[in-house]
Structures are given as C-alpha cells and as structure tokens.
C-alpha cells in the first residue's frame, strides 16, 4: 500500500511540475494570452511537459487494479 501511495504522489508531482514548467516556458518566451492564443507548437510543448505525468498515472492505475 505504501508503495502504491508513493507512486501516486510521484505521478501527481510529475503532472504539477509539467504544468509549472509549461507556464515558466510561456513566461520566458514572453507569451501574452491577451495578444494571441497558443499556437500548435506551444500545445505540443505543453503535451511533452505534462504528458509523462499522465502516462505514469495510467501505469499506476493499471498496477493498482490488477
């Protein structure tokens, strides 16, 4: 049970870190949401940063259910 809980916290931490990294990327590149919406490249970068956390969460759920 303890290992499962640690894996869940790791997955959630990866998701949160990905979101923070994406907003930091937007800040560093000077993106202003009032001027223009996100481009396809920015959405792809968001997926690359946030996606691994969701993948790990799916892996955790599969292991927990079996």
Buried (B, 14 or more C-beta within 10 A) or exposed (E): EEEEEEBBEBBBEBBEBBBEBBEEBBEEEEBEEEEEEEEEEBEEBBEEBBEBBBEBBEEBEEEEEE
